[in-house]
């Protein structure tokens, strides 16, 4: 939307706000829904948001038990790989 309206900084502000919301409300259906939505897009500018989602899933093992997250990781190899790399990094510390 920020690009479309040509408002400088709007997109980064929206991303920052969405990432804060994801971190705070990770155990909600809204987090699952936004994760599914973001997984459908391949744009490079979404990488920081995807990385945030990978972090959250990796940090909260209970998310693996949610059917929709389980399906997301099974059906979207980019998400499965992203979470796997976060888990790997976590185990190397």
C-alpha positions in Angstrom: 0.0 0.0 0.0 2.9 2.4 0.8 4.3 1.8 -2.6 1.0 2.2 -4.3 0.3 5.5 -2.5 3.9 6.6 -2.8 4.1 7.4 0.9 7.7 7.2 2.1 8.1 5.0 5.2 4.5 3.7 5.3 5.4 0.2 4.2 8.2 -0.2 6.8 6.0 1.3 9.5 3.3 -1.3 8.6 5.8 -4.1 8.6 7.2 -3.1 12.0 3.7 -2.9 13.5 2.8 -6.3 12.1 6.0 -7.9 13.4 5.3 -6.5 16.9 1.7 -7.8 16.7 2.9 -11.3 15.6 5.4 -11.4 18.5 2.7 -10.4 21.0 -0.2 -12.5 19.6 1.6 -15.6 18.4 -0.8 -17.9 20.1 -3.9 -16.8 18.2 -5.7 -17.7 15.1 -4.8 -14.3 13.6 -1.1 -15.3 13.7 -1.9 -18.5 11.9 -3.9 -16.6 9.3 -1.3 -14.0 8.7 1.4 -16.7 8.4 -0.7 -18.5 5.8 -1.3 -15.3 3.9 2.3 -14.2 3.9 3.4 -17.7 2.8 1.6 -17.2 -0.5 3.8 -14.3 -1.6 7.3 -14.5 -3.0 8.2 -10.8 -2.9 11.7 -10.1 -1.5 10.4 -7.1 0.6 8.4 -9.6 2.7 11.6 -11.5 3.8 11.9 -9.6 7.2 8.3 -10.5 8.0 8.8 -14.1 7.0 11.9 -14.3 9.1 10.0 -12.9 12.1 7.3 -15.7 11.5 10.1 -18.3 11.3 11.5 -17.1 14.6 8.2 -17.2 16.4 7.3 -20.7 15.2 10.8 -21.9 16.2 10.5 -20.2 19.7 7.1 -21.6 20.5 7.0 -25.4 20.1 3.2 -25.5 20.8 2.7 -23.9 17.4 3.9 -27.1 15.8 0.8 -28.8 17.3 -1.6 -26.5 15.5 -3.1 -28.2 12.5 -2.8 -25.1 10.2 0.8 -24.5 11.2 1.6 -28.1 10.6 0.0 -28.0 7.1 1.8 -24.7 6.4 5.2 -26.3 7.1 4.3 -29.4 5.1 3.0 -27.5 2.1 5.3 -24.5 1.9 8.9 -25.6 1.7 10.2 -22.1 2.2 8.5 -21.9 5.6 9.7 -25.4 6.6 13.2 -24.5 5.6 13.1 -21.2 7.4 12.0 -22.7 10.6 14.5 -25.6 10.3 17.3 -23.0 9.9 16.1 -21.2 13.0 16.0 -24.5 15.0 19.5 -25.3 13.8 20.8 -21.9 14.8 19.1 -22.3 18.2 20.8 -25.7 18.8 24.2 -24.3 17.9 24.2 -21.7 20.7 
